[in-house]
Amino acid sequence: MNRKESAVAFLKLASAGNVEDAYAQFIAPEFIHHNPYFRGDRESLKSAMADAHAKSPNKLFDVKRVFADGDFVVTHSLVVRANPSDPDVAVVHIFRFKGDQVAELWDLGQVLSKDSPNENGAF
């Protein structure tokens, strides 16, 4: 499996609630992340991902684009939540790989307005 496929597989497993399996397969033991809402260690983000799935278990995670450059993979995705009143979210994940495992992760999200005036949409 190449790095682009690994990044997508990790996101799909984690978003489906298989966080333990996603981490076991794809995340390096020395993994760090840059999400500003949680401590920067491996276990804090893993726990937050499991909590997010428990609170919103039936969301759709649709990876729209994947880019790779050396040790880096970038994904551009759409998250659609099960509750129609919850807004959709556009998410960018930036992965840094060390070998075949994710060593570092950045993530950015943008809430999508259902009343956006932009005829091009977010994707």
C-alpha positions, 0 to 999 in steps of 0.5 A, spaced: 500 500 500 502 506 498 502 512 502 496 515 499 492 509 500 495 508 507 492 516 509 485 514 506 485 507 509 487 511 516 481 516 515 476 511 513 477 506 519 478 512 524 471 515 521 468 509 521 469 508 529 475 503 528 480 507 531 484 502 535 485 498 528 487 505 524 492 507 529 495 499 530 496 499 522 498 506 520 500 510 526 507 510 528 509 509 536 512 516 536 506 520 533 505 527 534 500 531 531 498 539 531 490 539 533 490 545 537 484 542 541 488 536 544 495 535 547 500 533 542 501 526 543 499 519 540 494 517 545 490 524 546 488 524 539 486 517 539 482 518 545 479 524 541 477 520 535 474 515 539 470 520 542 468 524 536 465 517 533 461 515 539 458 522 539 457 522 531 457 515 529 453 515 522 457 520 519 460 520 512 467 521 510 468 522 503 475 523 501 475 528 495 482 529 493 489 526 495 496 529 494 503 526 495 510 529 495 515 525 498 514 524 505 507 528 505 500 526 503 495 531 503 487 529 503 481 534 502 475 531 504 467 532 506 464 530 512 457 529 512 454 528 519 447 523 520 443 529 523 441 534 517 441 540 522 449 539 523 453 542 518 457 539 513 465 540 514 471 540 509 477 537 512 484 538 510 489 533 513 496 533 512 500 527 514 508 526 514 510 519 514 516 516 516 517 509 512 510 506 512 507 509 518 504 516 520 509 520 524 506 527 524 499 530 522 496 536 521 488 537 520 484 543 518 476 544 518 471 549 515 464 548 517 460 549 510 454 554 510 448 551 506 446 558 504 453 559 501 453 564 495 459 561 492 456 557 486 462 553 485 461 549 492 467 547 497 469 541 492 
